Amino acid sequence: MDFTLTKEQKEIVKAARKFAVGEFTDRAAQFDRQETFDLAIWKKACDLGFVGAHIPETFGGAGYGYIEHCLINEEFWSVDPGMASAVLATTFGSELLMLCGSEEQKDLVLPRLVSGDAIMGCAITEPDAGCDVTGAITAAVKSGDEWVINGTKMFATNGTIAQYMLVFCQTDPEDSSRHRRHSFFLVPTDTAGFTATKIRGKMGIRASDTAELSLKDVRLPARFLVGKEGEGFYELMEFFNRTRLHVCAQAVGLARAALEDSIRHTKNRRQFGQAIADFQVTQFKLAEMATRIRAARNLYWEAAWRADGGNMDHSLVAMAKWYTAKVAVECADEALQMHGGYGYIDEYRVQRLYRDAKILEIYEGTKEIEKTIVARDLLR
């Protein structure tokens, strides 16, 4: 397999890096402390084509594949994970809409995501339903030619800033298999009964909006059902296959940032009369970090390459998601250790990377879920 980037892909990497360095560097600490974000930066990213690069040209996007979208994610996250998430996660849910949404739904939402006129989010998790998505009890009940939704969602990305949310609802509580009980709905957030409350005090990616949602007698026309009734679980699994690739790129970007900060710090920091980079123990740590990052990137590139070729390998995606997140957490930990006490204060980016890294092992499927997917495939 040849994972050599094309000239165009290299230009995408270069442009993404330049944008992130120019827009993120000076304000990342501010947004982290304030748990907020300047949407003008998102608008600028939209104007330059970074947002929704994976969305087809028919709907205003660049029509790139998973590789290109992942390359943008990796470069943005290598500068600041929080701001990267705030910018690029504004299309979260578009993958599912492209997979199984109606043409009317796609026409309504996708062009607005690309142009910077709308933000999208996806609401799956509930207070008592996380990894066990089949346990979700937010209910959508038919009422004439409408659906009426009642329930609560947790940790909804973009909950307080989105114009549209994809909401995972129980539509057939009596299905004995548990896997055909749910369906997805496209919910305009200005619909009566929809309320979003910002979640504050997150450990990491604090520039990115996360919310608790309350849906009380939210009434939607029948055409806002996304995909097929009762197929929500299977649609969600296909959705995760795609979004987990993005998480892989995020993880590698963060790990790269940790390595870059470590190299810079250890070359400048002196102990016992010499730079700590001169000590073999430090050199071994740097070598191990670089090796893990290369292995992690190759793993997710293969998964993305296969997906772009029409061969989505769910087990490979799960391997890549688990391993890249593991590498990000390990590299952030090693980087902070090499910074010593300096790494423990917010003057240095490394403490932010350390906090940001952990979410990669949690969202889009915990590391335990990813290992379970791989093991089941091996034992099947």
C-alpha positions, 0 to 999 in steps of 0.5 A: 500500500502506497500512503505517499501523499499527492501534491494536492494533499501536501498542499492541504496539509501546508495550508491547514497548518498555516491557518491553525498556527496563525489563528489558534496560537495566540488565543488558545489559552484564552479560550481554554480558560474562558470555555468559549470560542470566537465564531469568526475564526470558524467563519474564516475556516469555512471561507477557506474550505477547511470546514466540510471538506468531506461534503460533496461538491453538489452541496458546496463542499470540496468533495474530498475523501476521508484522508483529506478531511483527516489531514486537516484534523491532524494539522489543526489538532497539532496546534490546539485541540480545543480550537480545532474541535470548535472549528471542525466539529461544526459539521458533526452529524453531516456524515450520517446525513450524507449516508442516509438522509433524504435529498431534502434534508441534505439540501436543507443542511449541508450547503449551510454547514459549508458556507458557515451559515449553520452549525450541526451537532449530534445527540446520542448519549443520555444520563443512563445510556452511554456505551450502551446506545440501545439503552437510550430512552428519549422517545419519539412517538407518532402523532398523525403526520408528526413525531413528538419527542421527549427526553434528555441528552448529555454531552451533545457537541455544539448543543447551545450553538447549533442550528440543527441537531441529529437526535437518536430516539427510541421509536419502537420500545417493544422490539425484542432484539433491542437493535431496531428500537431506535431512529434518528431525527433532524431537529432544528434547535429553534423548535418549541420544546428544545432547550440546551444548557452548556456544560462547564468545567470540562477537563479538556477541549474547553473551547468546544461547546458541549451541552445537556439537551432537554426535549419536551413535546418537540413536534417534528413533521414526518419528513424530519425522520432521518434514514429508515424507522427502526434502523437507527442503531445500524445507521449509528454504527456506520456513522461511527466508522466514519467519525472515528477516523476523524478522532484518529487524526485528532489523536495523532495531531495531539501526539505530534504537538506533545512531541514537538513541545518535548523536543523544544523544551528538552533542548533548552532546559538544562540540568546537571550542566547540560541540556536534558535532551543530551541524556539518553533517558530523554532521547529514548523517550523522544524516540519512543514517542516518534515511533508510536506516532508513526505507527499510529498514523500508518494505522489510521491512514490505512483505515482511511485509505480503505474507506476512500476505496469503498472498503470500510473495515470496521475492525481496522477502524476500531483498532486505529481509534483505540491505538491512536487515542492510546498513543495521544494519552501516552505522549501527552503524559511523557511530554508533561513528565519531561517538562517537570514542574513547568508542565504543571502550569498553564503558561505551557501548552503541554498541560492543556494537551495533557487535559485534552488527550483523555477525551480521545479514549472516551468519545466516539466509543471508549477504548473498551468498546473498540477492543471489544469490536476487534476481539469479536471480529477475531473470534467470529 
